[in-house]
Amino acid sequence: MRKLHIKKGDMVLVLTGKSKDKRGTNGKYPSPHKVLKILVSEERAIVEGVNIISKSIKPTAKNPQGGFVKKEAPIHVSNLSLVDPKSGGPTRVAIRETENGEKIRVAKKSGEEIK
């Protein structure tokens, strides 16, 4: 199991797949999406509004009709890139230590801290 460059709550851009070319309001870069969950052992992430699938649901007491539910499926982390806080584009991540020994993630393009 390797350490991943994304965490839950990060804003990411989709580099490949169906959701690659969704443009946002800034026009230059696609719109960022929020990471909902990380599956570390599988190296996958569930991202809001990306890789939507239809899942059939059997009738239950809560849902007597059953039917189909649209939900997000996991996407491999190699197809995601973190959003640079300054430019809004894709960036790689570096790990730096502060003066008090705390490790922080920093965007390689702008050098700004990723929160």
LONU-63148 format. One line per field, with one value per residue (C-alpha): residue in three letters; x, y, z. Coordinates in steps of 0.1 Angstrom, whole numbers, plus 5000, padded with zeros to 4 digits. Each point is the difference from the previous one (the first is absolute). Example, Ala and Ser with C-alpha at 12.3 -4.5 7.8 and 13.67 -1.06 7.14 Angstrom:
REM LONU-63148
type: c(ala	ser)
px: c(5123	5014)
py: c(4955	5034)
pz: c(5078	4993)
***
This chain:
REM LONU-63148
type: c(met	arg	lys	leu	his	ile	lys	lys	gly	asp	met	val	leu	val	leu	thr	gly	lys	ser	lys	asp	lys	arg	gly	thr	asn	gly	lys	tyr	pro	ser	pro	his	lys	val	leu	lys	ile	leu	val	ser	glu	glu	arg	ala	ile	val	glu	gly	val	asn	ile	ile	ser	lys	ser	ile	lys	pro	thr	ala	lys	asn	pro	gln	gly	gly	phe	val	lys	lys	glu	ala	pro	ile	his	val	ser	asn	leu	ser	leu	val	asp	pro	lys	ser	gly	gly	pro	thr	arg	val	ala	ile	arg	glu	thr	glu	asn	gly	glu	lys	ile	arg	val	ala	lys	lys	ser	gly	glu	glu	ile	lys)
px: c(5000	5015	4993	4976	5003	4963	4979	4963	4987	5026	4990	5012	5000	4992	5027	4985	4966	4964	5003	5033	4987	4974	5008	4995	4993	5037	5000	5037	4999	4972	4979	5015	4981	5001	5013	4974	5019	5034	5004	5037	5003	4986	5017	4967	4979	4963	4996	4969	4982	5026	4996	4962	4985	4964	4996	4968	4984	4977	4967	5004	4978	5015	4998	4971	5002	5038	5014	5032	5023	5027	5032	5037	5024	5037	5025	5038	5021	5024	4972	4996	5022	4998	4989	5026	4985	5015	4992	4972	5019	5015	5031	5023	5006	5031	5003	5019	5007	4993	5022	4982	5004	4965	4996	4979	4990	5012	4990	5030	4988	4994	5017	4968	4988	4971	4974)
py: c(5000	5033	5035	5020	5036	5008	5001	5002	5035	5010	5017	4980	5001	4969	4993	4971	4984	5012	5030	5013	5029	5015	5037	5023	5037	5010	4984	4992	4969	4975	5005	4984	4973	4991	4967	4983	4968	4984	4962	4997	4962	5003	5033	5015	5030	5008	5034	5022	4999	4978	4965	4998	4965	4987	4974	4979	4998	4971	5009	5004	5013	5035	5000	4977	5007	4994	5014	5016	5024	5021	5001	5007	4971	5000	5014	4992	5027	5001	5016	5029	5030	5025	5036	5027	5025	5030	4993	4974	4976	4966	4997	4974	4998	5004	4994	5026	5004	5032	5014	4981	4967	4998	4985	5019	4994	5027	5005	4996	5026	5030	4989	5007	4978	4976	5000)
pz: c(5000	4990	5013	4979	4990	5005	5032	5007	4994	4974	4968	4970	4962	4980	4975	4980	4995	4994	5023	4985	4980	5023	5000	5029	5003	4995	4965	4999	5023	5006	5031	5031	5019	5037	5013	5021	5010	4996	4996	5009	4995	4965	4991	4990	5010	4998	4985	5001	4966	4982	4987	5006	4998	5002	5026	5003	5034	5011	5017	5038	5028	4997	4962	4990	4963	4995	4968	4990	5019	4985	5021	4997	4993	5010	4976	5001	5017	4970	4980	5025	5006	5028	4993	5004	5026	4980	4964	5002	4977	5005	5021	5016	5038	5021	5037	5020	5037	5019	5027	5028	4982	4985	4965	4975	4964	4975	4964	4977	4975	5023	5032	5020	5029	4992	5027)
***
